[in-house]
Amino acid sequence: MATVSSGRIDLSTLMARFDGEIKCREYLESLRWPDGPMCPKCWGTEIARVQGRESVLRCTSCQQQFSVTAGTVFNDSHLPLSKWFIATYILTQSKKGVSACQIQRMLGIGSYKTAWYLCHRIRSAMVEVGRRSQLTGTVEMDETYIGGKHSGVGQRQARKMKQVVIGIRKRNGELRFFHAEDAKIGTLEQYIRENISETVDVIITDELPAYPRAMKGRKHETVNHSDKEYVRLGTDIHTNTIESAFSLLKRGLIGTWHKMSAKHLSAYLAEMEFRFNRRQSETLFQDTLRHMVSAPVLTFEKLTANAENAA
Ligand SMILES: [Zn+2]
C-alpha cells in the first residue's frame, strides 16, 4: 500500500509514490477508512472488491457497491487521481494560492473550465469543520476592501461596490477571514461575539469609529494608521500580524486570481485561512486529502449557480 511517511513530502517524492490510479485510490481508502473500508449504507465492515473493477467495493452484508471517491469532491471526475493529487499538492503548498490557468498549464488539463472546476472542488474541502473556539489572549482585528477599480464613480461610491473582508487573528495564532456585508457596528459586533472571548486580554484595531461600540465591554486598544502610528511606542499595541495576513491575501488575489467574482470570495478566504493556519504542519497535504474524501459533492451546477451561498 502506498503510504506517506511522517514529515513533509516533496513533489518529486509524491509523484513517484502516487504514479497510478491504484496507489492513489488505496491511499484515499486508508485516509477515509483507517480501520478498513466500511459500507456507507449499513456500516458493515465485510467488504470485497468487485472483480475486474478494482475501484468498486461491495458490502457482503447488504450487497451495496461503493467506492472511496463516490459522494465526495472527486465524484464523477474523469481526471486521473494522480493529477488530483498533484493539483492538491500545489494548492496546499502555494501560500498565495494558485490560479486555475496555471494548474491547467502545469498538469496539461484539456480545458480551462475543467481546471477551474478542479481547483474549486479541492478548495471546497479546504475549510474548517466543526464549531471553533473563541479566541483569547491578544487578538488583532482589521477590515479591508477588495474589488476591481471602478472608474467614473466617487470614492464613497467605489467603496460601496467593493467587498468587505474582516480579519481576526490571535497574535501568533489562529487566523479567521470573513466576507462581511459591511463594516458597520452591528456587523463588527456579530463577528466579535462569535469569535472572541469575553475574557480576551485585549482586542487591537485601527481607529475605525465603529469599533469601540462593537466591543461590548471587551478591552480595546487602537493604533492610528492615518498618523502612521503602526506600533504605539514602547508597547505591544499594533495590528501587524493581521496586516501581514491581509497582505498575503491581497497579493494572492492580485497575483493569482485575476478574475475572481464576489460570489466565490468566501471560498478563497476559507482556502487562505486553512493553509495559513496549517503552514507549519507537516501533514497539510494528507489532511487536505482526508478532508476531500469526507467533503460533500460540489456539482458544477451548484458552483455556477447565482446564489451567494453557492461559493
Ligand atoms: Zn452494507
Boltz pocket constraint, residues with backbone or C-beta under 6 A from the ligand:
constraints:
  - pocket:
      binder: B
      contacts: [[A, 39], [A, 40], [A, 41], [A, 42], [A, 43], [A, 44], [A, 59], [A, 60], [A, 61], [A, 62], [A, 63], [A, 64]]
      max_distance: 6.0
